[in-house]
Amino acid sequence: MLTWNLHAGVGPDGRYDLGRVVALVQKHDPDIVALQEIDSRGRGESPFTFLAQALGSHAAEARTIVAPDGYYGHALISRWPLGEVAIHDISVSRREARCAIEGTVATPYGPLDIASVHLGLNWHERREQAAILAAMAGTTRRTSVMLGDFNDWFVFGTVRRGLAAVLPGRTKLRTFPARWPLLMLDRIYVRPASALVRYWTDREARLISDHLPVIADIRLDTGLDPGQPGPQPLSVLEPEPLLPAET
């Protein structure tokens, strides 16, 4: 599993190049990928289509800004079927539009509940969004994952506190700024905590984006569902019709 803020596909060298984004992701061969800051404005092409075709067979996108010359948002891409997809508007009044993509991945070992997010920059904004996400995560007994750019840079930030009870496992990597990472903006939250087997980043990404990616191995505990075999390792990538968020 991998999450990464792409900085619109523009690296510190000022060059727009989704090919090197794909190459770095493919190096880790993830089954599920969440990508933030996908931007087609002024490009004359669909970066979402390019990334989805390169990284997985099933994908959903959330367009949080829609303009005459393109759109901006984030995406969830899966190697396995992605069903029950819902786009949740988690925008806060007078702040930039924000959405969460929620779905169920039909893995070979059973269903995995998943949500990808890109939260706001304001502390009060994230507090409201964390409460929505905690309710969304719920308390089902299935293995659940929430990943993305949470923009929560405090050690005991509102997002961490808001999600702790429902998604107790989390990555702890400094990912921003990519060249000298100081802040843990990008994370993967998991329930149960034991499902998070290991996690790491890739320093080569500092040449591609202003964020580093977070990559994780997740153990899908099928034992949470009666009648299923024991825990299986889950190495961690049909487009769905989506409605754009209000801008």
ChimeraX attribute file (.defattr): number of C-alpha atoms within 10 A of each C-alpha:
attribute: neighborCount
match mode: 1-to-1
recipient: residues
	/A:1	24
	/A:2	28
	/A:3	30
	/A:4	28
	/A:5	25
	/A:6	23
	/A:7	18
	/A:8	22
	/A:9	23
	/A:10	18
	/A:11	21
	/A:12	14
	/A:13	9
	/A:14	10
	/A:15	10
	/A:16	16
	/A:17	13
	/A:18	18
	/A:19	12
	/A:20	15
	/A:21	19
	/A:22	15
	/A:23	13
	/A:24	15
	/A:25	22
	/A:26	14
	/A:27	9
	/A:28	16
	/A:29	16
	/A:30	23
	/A:31	19
	/A:32	25
	/A:33	26
	/A:34	29
	/A:35	27
	/A:36	24
	/A:37	19
	/A:38	24
	/A:39	24
	/A:40	20
	/A:41	18
	/A:42	11
	/A:43	12
	/A:44	9
	/A:45	13
	/A:46	14
	/A:47	19
	/A:48	23
	/A:49	12
	/A:50	13
	/A:51	19
	/A:52	24
	/A:53	13
	/A:54	15
	/A:55	22
	/A:56	20
	/A:57	16
	/A:58	21
	/A:59	28
	/A:60	26
	/A:61	30
	/A:62	28
	/A:63	25
	/A:64	23
	/A:65	18
	/A:66	17
	/A:67	11
	/A:68	7
	/A:69	11
	/A:70	16
	/A:71	21
	/A:72	21
	/A:73	25
	/A:74	28
	/A:75	25
	/A:76	31
	/A:77	30
	/A:78	25
	/A:79	20
	/A:80	19
	/A:81	17
	/A:82	27
	/A:83	18
	/A:84	10
	/A:85	20
	/A:86	18
	/A:87	21
	/A:88	19
	/A:89	18
	/A:90	22
	/A:91	22
	/A:92	16
	/A:93	8
	/A:94	8
	/A:95	12
	/A:96	15
	/A:97	20
	/A:98	24
	/A:99	24
	/A:100	29
	/A:101	22
	/A:102	24
	/A:103	21
	/A:104	19
	/A:105	21
	/A:106	16
	/A:107	16
	/A:108	9
	/A:109	17
	/A:110	17
	/A:111	20
	/A:112	19
	/A:113	21
	/A:114	22
	/A:115	25
	/A:116	29
	/A:117	29
	/A:118	27
	/A:119	25
	/A:120	24
	/A:121	14
	/A:122	12
	/A:123	16
	/A:124	12
	/A:125	19
	/A:126	23
	/A:127	20
	/A:128	17
	/A:129	25
	/A:130	21
	/A:131	15
	/A:132	17
	/A:133	21
	/A:134	18
	/A:135	12
	/A:136	14
	/A:137	20
	/A:138	12
	/A:139	13
	/A:140	11
	/A:141	13
	/A:142	18
	/A:143	25
	/A:144	26
	/A:145	24
	/A:146	24
	/A:147	27
	/A:148	29
	/A:149	26
	/A:150	22
	/A:151	21
	/A:152	23
	/A:153	19
	/A:154	13
	/A:155	10
	/A:156	9
	/A:157	14
	/A:158	21
	/A:159	23
	/A:160	21
	/A:161	15
	/A:162	20
	/A:163	22
	/A:164	16
	/A:165	13
	/A:166	21
	/A:167	23
	/A:168	16
	/A:169	20
	/A:170	21
	/A:171	19
	/A:172	16
	/A:173	20
	/A:174	21
	/A:175	28
	/A:176	22
	/A:177	16
	/A:178	22
	/A:179	17
	/A:180	12
	/A:181	17
	/A:182	13
	/A:183	19
	/A:184	23
	/A:185	24
	/A:186	27
	/A:187	27
	/A:188	25
	/A:189	25
	/A:190	27
	/A:191	26
	/A:192	20
	/A:193	17
	/A:194	14
	/A:195	23
	/A:196	22
	/A:197	15
	/A:198	11
	/A:199	18
	/A:200	14
	/A:201	17
	/A:202	16
	/A:203	15
	/A:204	13
	/A:205	22
	/A:206	20
	/A:207	16
	/A:208	25
	/A:209	25
	/A:210	24
	/A:211	28
	/A:212	29
	/A:213	32
	/A:214	27
	/A:215	25
	/A:216	23
	/A:217	18
	/A:218	23
	/A:219	22
	/A:220	27
	/A:221	25
	/A:222	20
	/A:223	15
	/A:224	16
	/A:225	14
	/A:226	7
	/A:227	8
	/A:228	12
	/A:229	13
	/A:230	12
	/A:231	14
	/A:232	16
	/A:233	13
	/A:234	21
	/A:235	19
	/A:236	20
	/A:237	25
	/A:238	15
	/A:239	15
	/A:240	14
	/A:241	11
	/A:242	13
	/A:243	13
	/A:244	19
	/A:245	19
	/A:246	13
	/A:247	14
